[in-house]
């Protein structure tokens, strides 16, 4: 049964309390507790606390004992773009806490094998994109090569993306406007055993939480929020990552709630409240004739509300590779445009995309127990390639109606598979090869 947003919020609150209890129970293991204030941070939301953050990370990462790096409650630390690199000597826990910090000093520990910390207060980005002059414009909080890192604590990471959005060509229709991708808020690359739990990420200039070439990832009990019209502000984005669990999250942004590109495998997305936003997406894949492979992905027990798409697979013409062994199950849609969509003709650019023969193969995709209301008359749209049709698709127990009542429709092109149980609108899949 899909949980309501209120139930999901309750689960998040319970998880935060549970996380505190776990920390308390580990007090006997405490070795080193470090705070940003210990390294000269001001925490007034104005002063540049970047060097204090870097110094605290360096000390925690290099500690011969287990360490906890804590961001104290009731303070805001303005941090300019930083790269926090591993490997660390011990397991590390970065804590962003909501509890009174003096209690934490005696009760909580930071576990650092690659790096870890607790965020109780707020980490804030510079407000102006001009502050990235001379720096990598795609990075803000960038963590590289750290294993066993845990980020938790109930605090907030604020990307202050308002000026980035205002300058984006997707919003600003006159020149000059910015065509370059803005920085990702919290970005992990080449990391293993990463856990991000119980924090809020808000107003990201671009993706809020992203993982590139990471293995064994957990992202749970998170709140990821940005205005519905903020461009490219995906909640959680995966690229070339495997063995990933994304569970129990509230995501409300201006783009995909969850997206995955490149070569991703063994991904579980469960108990997500998504909306507004662009839904949950596999892709886009195959851009610029790349070879991408996404496989063994399960998305289940999700609620999508007021999104511009529901569950979606999207690929560019000319791409190669495959999207296969995908299952979308127990999904509830409320006022969702395009609830089920497979689009092998995706084209997100100002000029028309040229017709090309190569295509990312889409095969073995299941839509099971998907129900709710569509904001568009066409609730199911499957548009596949002439040269690489979609095969082995399944619609099972699908019940989608138009908002306000009335029957929805389905359209398929070069798509084959089977239908089982009650399917409404009626299946348009061809039997056998398309």
JOSUL-V521571 format. One record per residue. N is the residue number from 1. BURIAL is 1 if it has 16 or more other ideal C-beta (glycine too) atoms within 10 Angstrom, else 0. Layout:
BEGIN
N:BURIAL ; N:BURIAL
END
This chain:
BEGIN
1:0 ; 2:1 ; 3:1 ; 4:0 ; 5:0 ; 6:0 ; 7:0 ; 8:1 ; 9:0 ; 10:0 ; 11:1 ; 12:1 ; 13:0 ; 14:0 ; 15:1 ; 16:1 ; 17:0 ; 18:0 ; 19:1 ; 20:1 ; 21:0 ; 22:0 ; 23:1 ; 24:0 ; 25:0 ; 26:1 ; 27:0 ; 28:0 ; 29:0 ; 30:1 ; 31:0 ; 32:1 ; 33:1 ; 34:1 ; 35:1 ; 36:1 ; 37:1 ; 38:0 ; 39:1 ; 40:0 ; 41:1 ; 42:1 ; 43:1 ; 44:0 ; 45:0 ; 46:0 ; 47:0 ; 48:0 ; 49:1 ; 50:1 ; 51:0 ; 52:1 ; 53:1 ; 54:1 ; 55:1 ; 56:1 ; 57:1 ; 58:0 ; 59:1 ; 60:1 ; 61:1 ; 62:0 ; 63:1 ; 64:0 ; 65:0 ; 66:1 ; 67:1 ; 68:1 ; 69:1 ; 70:1 ; 71:1 ; 72:1 ; 73:1 ; 74:0 ; 75:1 ; 76:1 ; 77:1 ; 78:1 ; 79:1 ; 80:1 ; 81:1 ; 82:1 ; 83:0 ; 84:1 ; 85:1 ; 86:1 ; 87:0 ; 88:1 ; 89:1 ; 90:1 ; 91:1 ; 92:1 ; 93:1 ; 94:1 ; 95:1 ; 96:1 ; 97:1 ; 98:1 ; 99:1 ; 100:0 ; 101:1 ; 102:0 ; 103:0 ; 104:1 ; 105:0 ; 106:0 ; 107:1 ; 108:1 ; 109:1 ; 110:1 ; 111:1 ; 112:1 ; 113:1 ; 114:1 ; 115:1 ; 116:1 ; 117:1 ; 118:1 ; 119:1 ; 120:1 ; 121:1 ; 122:1 ; 123:1 ; 124:1 ; 125:1 ; 126:1 ; 127:0 ; 128:0 ; 129:1 ; 130:0 ; 131:0 ; 132:1 ; 133:0 ; 134:0 ; 135:0 ; 136:0 ; 137:1 ; 138:1 ; 139:1 ; 140:1 ; 141:1 ; 142:1 ; 143:1 ; 144:0 ; 145:1 ; 146:1 ; 147:1 ; 148:1 ; 149:1 ; 150:1 ; 151:1 ; 152:1 ; 153:1 ; 154:1 ; 155:1 ; 156:1 ; 157:1 ; 158:1 ; 159:1 ; 160:1 ; 161:1 ; 162:0 ; 163:1 ; 164:1 ; 165:1 ; 166:0 ; 167:1 ; 168:1 ; 169:0 ; 170:1 ; 171:0 ; 172:0 ; 173:0 ; 174:0 ; 175:0 ; 176:0 ; 177:0 ; 178:1 ; 179:0 ; 180:0 ; 181:0 ; 182:1 ; 183:1 ; 184:1 ; 185:1 ; 186:1 ; 187:1 ; 188:1 ; 189:1 ; 190:1 ; 191:1 ; 192:1 ; 193:1 ; 194:1 ; 195:1 ; 196:1 ; 197:1 ; 198:1 ; 199:1 ; 200:1 ; 201:1 ; 202:1 ; 203:1 ; 204:1 ; 205:1 ; 206:1 ; 207:1 ; 208:1 ; 209:1 ; 210:1 ; 211:1 ; 212:1 ; 213:0 ; 214:1 ; 215:1 ; 216:1 ; 217:1 ; 218:1 ; 219:1 ; 220:1 ; 221:1 ; 222:1 ; 223:1 ; 224:1 ; 225:1 ; 226:1 ; 227:0 ; 228:1 ; 229:0 ; 230:1 ; 231:1 ; 232:1 ; 233:1 ; 234:1 ; 235:1 ; 236:1 ; 237:1 ; 238:1 ; 239:1 ; 240:1 ; 241:1 ; 242:1 ; 243:1 ; 244:1 ; 245:1 ; 246:1 ; 247:1 ; 248:1 ; 249:1 ; 250:1 ; 251:1 ; 252:1 ; 253:1 ; 254:1 ; 255:1 ; 256:1 ; 257:1 ; 258:1 ; 259:1 ; 260:1 ; 261:1 ; 262:1 ; 263:1 ; 264:1 ; 265:1 ; 266:1 ; 267:1 ; 268:0 ; 269:1 ; 270:1 ; 271:1 ; 272:1 ; 273:1 ; 274:1 ; 275:1 ; 276:1 ; 277:1 ; 278:1 ; 279:1 ; 280:1 ; 281:1 ; 282:1 ; 283:1 ; 284:1 ; 285:1 ; 286:1 ; 287:1 ; 288:0 ; 289:0 ; 290:1 ; 291:0 ; 292:1 ; 293:1 ; 294:1 ; 295:1 ; 296:1 ; 297:1 ; 298:0 ; 299:1 ; 300:1 ; 301:1 ; 302:1 ; 303:1 ; 304:1 ; 305:1 ; 306:1 ; 307:1 ; 308:1 ; 309:1 ; 310:1 ; 311:1 ; 312:1 ; 313:1 ; 314:1 ; 315:1 ; 316:1 ; 317:1 ; 318:1 ; 319:1 ; 320:1 ; 321:1 ; 322:1 ; 323:1 ; 324:1 ; 325:1 ; 326:1 ; 327:0 ; 328:1 ; 329:1 ; 330:1 ; 331:1 ; 332:1 ; 333:1 ; 334:1 ; 335:1 ; 336:1 ; 337:1 ; 338:1 ; 339:1 ; 340:1 ; 341:1 ; 342:1 ; 343:1 ; 344:1 ; 345:1 ; 346:1 ; 347:0 ; 348:0 ; 349:0 ; 350:0 ; 351:0 ; 352:0 ; 353:0 ; 354:0 ; 355:0 ; 356:0 ; 357:0 ; 358:1 ; 359:1 ; 360:1 ; 361:1 ; 362:1 ; 363:1 ; 364:1 ; 365:1 ; 366:1 ; 367:1 ; 368:1 ; 369:1 ; 370:1 ; 371:1 ; 372:1 ; 373:1 ; 374:1 ; 375:1 ; 376:1 ; 377:0 ; 378:1 ; 379:1 ; 380:1 ; 381:1 ; 382:1 ; 383:1 ; 384:1 ; 385:1 ; 386:0 ; 387:0 ; 388:1 ; 389:1 ; 390:1 ; 391:1 ; 392:0 ; 393:1 ; 394:1 ; 395:1 ; 396:1 ; 397:1 ; 398:1 ; 399:1 ; 400:1 ; 401:1 ; 402:1 ; 403:1 ; 404:0 ; 405:0 ; 406:0 ; 407:0 ; 408:1 ; 409:1 ; 410:1 ; 411:0 ; 412:1 ; 413:1 ; 414:1 ; 415:1 ; 416:1 ; 417:1 ; 418:0 ; 419:1 ; 420:0 ; 421:0 ; 422:0 ; 423:1 ; 424:1 ; 425:1 ; 426:0 ; 427:1 ; 428:1 ; 429:1 ; 430:1 ; 431:0 ; 432:0 ; 433:0 ; 434:1
END
